[in-house]
Amino acid sequence: MSDAFLILNAGSSSLKFSVFGGAPALEPLIRGQVEGLGAAPRFRATDAAGNVLGEKTWEPGKKLAHVDAVRFLLQWGREEGLRGRRVAAAGHRVVHGGMKFTGPVRVDAQVLKEIEALAPLAPLHLPHNLAAIKAVAEGAPDVPQVACFDTSFHRTQPHVAQAFAIPHKYTDGGIRRYGFHGLSYEYIASALPRLDAKAAAGRTIVAHLGAGASMCAMLGGKSVATTMGLSALDGLVMSTRCGSIDPAVLLFLNLHEKMGMDRVFHLLHEESGLLGVSGISGDMRTLLASGEPRAKEAVDLFVYRAAREIGSLAAALGGLDAVIFTGGIGENAPAIRAAICKASAWLGIEADDAANGRGGPRISKTSGRVSAWVVPTNEELMIARHTADVLAGAGRTATRSS
């Protein structure tokens, strides 16, 4: 019986999953999700070629929690999906590792306790990540599990890039810039040498643009600065998240608009960003297809803030060799890529409109000082690699700092 790795990415209302053949090949076998958790759950799985392997909808009114979704996946895998393969390990995307976790780690009772203690730093994400880990432990107790942290990639940043200008007692207590989307950035760093050796060894800005959006400045494939901070709310304009905002806005809403902090929290996370500005949608595809002035305003703000952050990150790098676009918007919205490249032309980017329209991979002219690329990310493969390394006792596996 051959082995397989189950890779889980638990979001607020969905459980995305992938299955890879065991190490060393890590062949992609299955991918899918159970979405609509807490509302109208739906399951769909496809093989590597896109052929549907399984679909299911539940009766109206049926609500599934993450633990229910994991139980269903494990049962479906045993009875149908895995086709005789054995789940040798489960790897999880865990959004926040704080300062404690600097790399992937095998989950045990102590690790679980330490991740739970970090929940206040990522209240919208960590509870779901933890629920998936606990559900696998319950449904398949003999399967080893590996936690892979989105924040770990950014622990190479210098202290000055992580610090807020607040008293040290708060910084020492954990209030600092952490950064996110690290698994995506780590994958791009691993893929870039095959495309642009100069950029891989030099100064690169990766733009992970999607419903959640951030950018990372990398020097020689290591993170030196990023746009997200203490939480995934900071930085760029996102689908429903505001991105960077003057702290006085929160004080104003609380003191003068009489908004409680729970209401402010919901406003900034769920009602702002592209949705808030446009009043139409948080989906970039919808906004690009719309003729409404506020849709254009939202798109323009997204592009403006992205181009501004590229300038800021280029300053942190002391120059720039390449810009990489990835994520749902970065990979699939040529109009957004073109607009950001145009706004960043002063850095030496000469966009190639035809190549951009084709989706790249290179979308800049060779005459430009700075190259631009489209590179599809693969966080699931990165998690599978880490899972294999941890189980083999290799790579960055230990990973708790004092």
N, C-alpha and C positions, 0 to 999 in steps of 0.2 A: 504494500500500500504506500503510495507516494504522499509526501507532505505538502501542506499548503499553509500560507500565512493569511490570516484574516485581518484586514486593516479597517479600522473604524474611525469615523469623524462625526461626532455627535454635535449637532447644532440645536438651536432652540426648538425647532419644530420638525426636524428631520434627522435621520440617521443615514449618512452616506457610508458605503462600504466598498471595498475592493478585495479580491482574492488573488494572491500570487502563488505560483508554484514555488516550492522551497528553494533555499539557497543551494548552489551559488547563482543559478540562472535567473531566479525571480521573474519567471514568465507571467505576464498578466493573463488571468483566466476569466475573471468575472468582475463586473462593477455594477453598482445600482444604488438604490436608496429606498428607505421607507420614509415617505414624506407625509405631511398633514397630521403629524402627531398632535394629539390634543384636540383635533377637529375632525377631519375626514381622511383617515389614513389610506395611503395607496403604496403598493410595493411594485417595483419593477427591477429586473436584473437582465443584463445582457452579457454575452461573451465578448472576447477581445475583438471580434469582427463586427460587433453590433447586433448580432442575432439575439432575439429575445429568448431568454431561458425561463423566465417566470414572471407572472403578473398576478396581482391580487388587489381587490378593493374590499373593504369591510362594509358591513351593513350601515345604513344611515344612523347616526347617533352614537356609533361605536367610537370610543376614544382609546388610543394607545399611549402609554407612557414609554419612555426610552427602554425601560426594563422589558416591557412587553415586545417592543420591536426587536431587541436583541434575542429574546427567547424564540421569536418567530424565525429570525435569520438562522439561528443555530439549528433549529428543527428542519427548516427548508434545506439547509446545507447538507445535513445528514441524510435526508430522505431523497433529495433531488439534485441540488446544485453542485455539490462537490464530487458526485459521481465516483465514490469510493475513495477519494482523497481524505487524508486525516488532517485536521487542524492542528498544526504543530505549535503555533503561537498566535497571539493576537497583539497587534500593534495599534496604539491609540494616538491620535492627535490630542494633545492637552495644551490649551491655549496659554496658560500662565505657569511658569516655573519659578517666578520670583528670582531672588538672588541665590537661592539655595541650589537649584537644579541647573547645571551648566551643560548638560547633555542628556541623551536618552538613558533611561534606567529601568531595570526590571522591577516590576511592582511587587511589593510585599506589604505587610500590614503597616510597617513604619512609613514607607513611602506614601501609602494611601492616606495616612494620618497627616503627613506633612503637606500633601496636595490639598487636603480638606482645609487646612489652616490658611491656605492662600485664596480661598474662595472670595473673600471681600475685595480682592484686587480684580477679579473678573466675574462679577455676580451673574452676568448674562451667559457665560460660557462654561465655567468650571463645574457647576452643578450637573450639567448635562454630560460633560466628559467623565465625571466621577460615576454618574449613573450607568454609563456604558461599561466602565471597568468592573463595577460591582455586579452588573448583570452577567457578564462573562464569567466572573468568579463563581457565581451561583449556578449558572447553567452548564459550565464546563470547568469545574474546579481543578482539573489536572492540566489545563492548558496554561502555559506560562504567558504572562502579559508584560508588554513593554510600553512605557509612557514616553512619548516624544514631544518635547516642549517647543512651542512657537517662539518663546522668548530666548531660548538658549543661544541661537545664532548671534544675537546682539551682545552677548557678554564679552566680546572682544573689543567693544568700544572703550575709548579712554574715559576716565572718570568725568572729565569736563563735559563730555557728550551725554552723560547719563544724569547729571546733577540739575536740580532745580535751585533757584536762588532763594532758598528758604533756610531757616536755622538747621544746624547739623543734626539736632536731636530727631528731627522729622526725616531727614535723609537717612540717618542711621536706622530709623524705624521702618524703612522700606519705601518711602515716598520718593521715587526717582523715575527716570525714563527707562522703560524696559524694551519697548519695541515689539512688534508682532509680525506675522506672516513669515517667520524665520524659516520654516520648513520649505516654503516656496523659494525664498532667497537662496537657501542652501542648495536646492536642486538646480537653480539657474547657475550658481557658481560652479557646480559640477559639470554642467553642460556647455558653458561658455568657451572653454579652451578649444573645443572642436570647431567653433565658429569664428572666434576672434582671439587669437593667442595674446595679442597686445593688450586687449581690453581685459582679458582674464588675469593677466599679470599686473595690470595697471589700475586705472581709476574709472570705475563704472557706477552708473546709477541705474538701479532696477526699479521700474514702476509696476507694482502689482495693483492693477486697477480692476475693481469689481464692485460688488455691493458693499464690501469693505475694501478700502483702498489705502495704500501706503507706498512709500518709496524708501529705498535703502541705498546709501552710499557705500560702495565696497572698494577696498584697496587690496589688490592681490587676492581677491575672493573672500576677504574678511570684512565684516560690518564695522564701519567707523562712525556712522550716524544714520538715523532713521526718523521718519516723520511722526510716528506714533510715540506716545509717552508712557505715562502711568497706566493708561488704559487704551483700548482700541477705539476710543472716541476722538482721539487727538489727530491733528494733521490735516489731510486732504478732505475735501467735500466728498461725502459718500452717499449711498442710496437714501438712507433715512437718518444718518448721523451727521452732525454739524461740522465735525472737524475742529480745527483750532478756533478758539473763541476767547474773547476778552473775559477774564474771570469776573469783571464787574457786571457783565450781563447776567450772570447767575445771581449776584447780589441784588441787582435791580429787580429781576423777576421775583425773587423771594421777598424783598422788602416793600417794593412799590406795587407789584402786581399780585402780591399776597399768595404766591404759589408756594406750596409746600415742596420740600425737596424731592419727594416721590414724584410729584407732578413735573418738576423741572427735569428730573432724571428721564422720565418718559418722553418729554418734549425733545430733549437733545438726542436721544437714542432712536426714537421711533417716528418723530414727526418733522424732522429737520432734513438737512442735506438736499438732494435733488428733489425729493418729494415736497419738502417744506417750501423751497424757493419756487418751484413750478406750480404747486397746488394741483398737479395732475398725476404724477407717478414718480417713483424712485427708480424706475427701469430706464436706463439710458437708451435702449432701443425705442421705447415709446416716445421719449423726448425728441430724439433725432428725427422721428417720423412726423412729429407734430408741427403744425404751423402757428401754434399759440406763442405770443411774445414771451410769456413767462417760462415756457419750455426752453426757448432760446436763452433766456436769462440764466436759467439753471445750468445749461450746457456751457455757456460762456464763463460762468463762475467756476465750474469744475476745471475747465482748461486753464483759466487764469491762475488759480491756486496751484495747479499741478506745475505750471511753468515757473511760478515763483519758487516753489520748493526745489525744483531742479537747480535753479540758480543758487539757492541756499546750500544745497548738498554739494554742488560743484565747488563752492567756497570752502566747505569742510574738507574736501579732497585736495584742494589746491590746484584744481584743473580737472579736465575730463577727457576720457578717451572713448567712451561709449555710453549709450542709453539703451536699455532693454525694456520692452513692453511685454507684460504678461498679465494673467488674470482674465476674467470674462470680458471686460471692456478692452483691456490692453491687447488681447488676442483677436478680438472680433469686431472692433469699431475703427475702421481705417480713417473715418472723418475726425475722430478724437485724436488719433495718433498724428495725423497731418497737422491739426491745429496746435498741438503741443510742440511738435517739431518746428513749426513756423514761429511760434512765440519764443522758442529757444535757439533760433538760428544764430543769434549773436555769439553763442558758444562755439559755433563752427559746424553745426548740423546742416547738411544740405539734403533735404528730403528728396527721394525719388518717388514721384507720384504713382508711376506705373507699378513699381515694385511694392509700394504700400498698398495699392489696390488689390494686388495679388496676395497680400498677406505675408510677404517676405520670403525667407527669413530676414535678409538684409533689406532695409527700406530707406537707405541713404545712399547718396552718390559716393563713389570712391574718392572723389576730389575733395570731400569735406574733411576737416580736421577731426571731427567726431563721428563715429559710426553709430547707426541706429538699427535695432534688430527687433524682430518679434520672435519670442521663444515661448512656446506653450509650457506651462509649469506642470509639475507632476509631484505633488506633495505625498500622494499615496506611495509612489515608488520610493521616495525618500524615507518614509516611515518603514517600509518593508526592508530597506537596506539597513536602517538602524536596528530593527528587530533582529535581523540575521546576525549583525555584528555583536549585539548584546548577548544573544544566546551562545555565540561562539566565543564570548569572552574577549572580543577584539573591539577596537574603535573606542569612541568616547562613551564609556558606559558608566562611569562612576560619577559621579556627577553631582554629588551633594557637596557644597562648600560650607565651611563652618561659619 
